[in-house]
Amino acid sequence: MEIYAQIAAVNQSHIGSNYIRHMIECFNIKTDQGIYPCIVHKPGAASLCQLWCMYPDRRLPPQVIKVVLKHLIPALDFLHRVAGVIHTGIYLLFPFLHTSIHDT
């Protein structure tokens, strides 16, 4: 949750700020098994995994990849250069990028 506070504390005028999910609220839930943090966001669109599964051959068309990258690159730039956060989950995209974005 500290990362969300770090992101919220920086200038949000960078275009990439529009492409990340900002935390609305956070709270803890206590159970007999422990304490679990909960983070509340605005509803999001389909994840890349859900989008990927919509295609029978599990390949995103080049036009979809272009849209994803058009949002992903500014978001990562904002996180890295403005907020000082390094996102290490980019490897999750590799299975979805089976084709060159130049293929049409």
Backbone torsions as a table, in degrees:
resi	resn	phi	psi	omega
1	MET	NA	-20.1	178.3
2	GLU	-63.7	-33.4	-179.7
3	ILE	-65.0	-40.0	177.7
4	TYR	-62.4	-39.1	177.4
5	ALA	-65.4	-39.9	178.2
6	GLN	-62.9	-42.8	179.1
7	ILE	-65.8	-42.5	-178.5
8	ALA	-66.4	-24.9	-174.7
9	ALA	-81.8	-9.8	-176.4
10	VAL	-99.9	168.2	178.5
11	ASN	-61.1	125.2	-176.7
12	GLN	-94.4	10.1	-175.8
13	SER	-76.5	-14.9	177.6
14	HIS	-63.1	136.5	-177.4
15	ILE	-57.8	-32.8	-178.8
16	GLY	-65.3	-21.5	177.5
17	SER	-61.3	-28.3	-179.7
18	ASN	-71.2	-16.0	-173.3
19	TYR	-106.7	10.4	175.6
20	ILE	-115.7	157.4	179.8
21	ARG	-90.1	115.1	179.2
22	HIS	-87.3	145.9	179.3
23	MET	-74.1	133.2	175.6
24	ILE	-91.0	-42.9	-176.5
25	GLU	-157.9	157.6	172.1
26	CYS	-140.5	151.0	178.7
27	PHE	-158.4	168.0	178.3
28	ASN	-111.3	145.4	173.3
29	ILE	-113.9	125.1	178.6
30	LYS	-97.5	131.2	174.2
31	THR	-131.3	177.6	176.0
32	ASP	-65.0	-24.0	-178.3
33	GLN	-88.0	-11.5	179.5
34	GLY	146.7	-168.3	179.5
35	ILE	-110.2	130.1	-176.3
36	TYR	-120.5	124.4	177.7
37	PRO	-76.0	141.0	176.8
38	CYS	-123.0	134.1	179.8
39	ILE	-118.0	131.0	-179.3
40	VAL	-104.0	127.9	175.8
41	HIS	-122.0	166.3	166.9
42	LYS	-67.1	153.8	177.0
43	PRO	-58.3	141.1	-179.6
44	GLY	-106.5	174.9	175.8
45	ALA	-84.5	-173.0	177.2
46	ALA	-61.9	143.4	175.5
47	SER	-74.7	167.1	176.4
48	LEU	-61.4	-36.4	178.8
49	CYS	-64.0	-44.2	178.1
50	GLN	-63.9	-41.8	178.5
51	LEU	-62.8	-45.5	179.9
52	TRP	-57.7	-40.8	-177.9
53	CYS	-71.3	-15.2	179.3
54	MET	-73.7	-18.7	-177.6
55	TYR	-98.5	126.4	-175.1
56	PRO	-57.0	-36.8	-178.0
57	ASP	-91.3	6.5	178.9
58	ARG	58.1	33.9	176.1
59	ARG	-124.5	126.1	176.1
60	LEU	-77.0	134.2	177.3
61	PRO	-63.8	151.4	-178.9
62	PRO	-53.2	-38.0	-179.3
63	GLN	-65.6	-32.3	177.1
64	VAL	-71.9	-43.2	178.4
65	ILE	-59.6	-40.6	179.2
66	LYS	-61.0	-42.5	179.2
67	VAL	-66.0	-43.9	178.7
68	VAL	-58.4	-49.3	-178.2
69	LEU	-67.0	-31.9	178.3
70	LYS	-62.4	-28.8	177.2
71	HIS	-94.9	-37.0	-175.8
72	LEU	-67.1	-44.6	-176.0
73	ILE	-63.0	-48.6	176.4
74	PRO	-63.7	-34.6	178.8
75	ALA	-63.5	-45.8	178.5
76	LEU	-66.5	-36.3	177.3
77	ASP	-62.9	-44.0	176.9
78	PHE	-60.1	-49.5	-178.2
79	LEU	-59.7	-42.0	-175.5
80	HIS	-77.5	-56.3	-171.8
81	ARG	-79.4	-35.7	-175.7
82	VAL	-93.9	-51.1	-175.0
83	ALA	-87.5	-14.1	-179.5
84	GLY	70.2	28.3	-179.4
85	VAL	-110.2	132.5	176.7
86	ILE	-103.4	118.0	178.7
87	HIS	-88.5	120.9	-175.6
88	THR	-103.3	8.4	-177.3
89	GLY	-94.6	14.2	-176.4
90	ILE	-62.7	-26.6	179.0
91	TYR	-57.2	-22.6	179.2
92	LEU	-65.3	-20.0	-179.7
93	LEU	-78.9	-26.6	-171.5
94	PHE	-54.9	-40.6	178.6
95	PRO	-63.6	-22.1	-176.2
96	PHE	-88.9	-12.6	-174.2
97	LEU	-106.0	65.0	-176.8
98	HIS	-81.1	-13.3	-174.0
99	THR	-127.5	155.6	177.1
100	SER	-72.0	142.8	178.3
101	ILE	-71.4	-9.2	178.7
102	HIS	-87.5	-14.7	177.2
103	ASP	-71.7	135.4	176.5
104	THR	-134.9	NA	NA
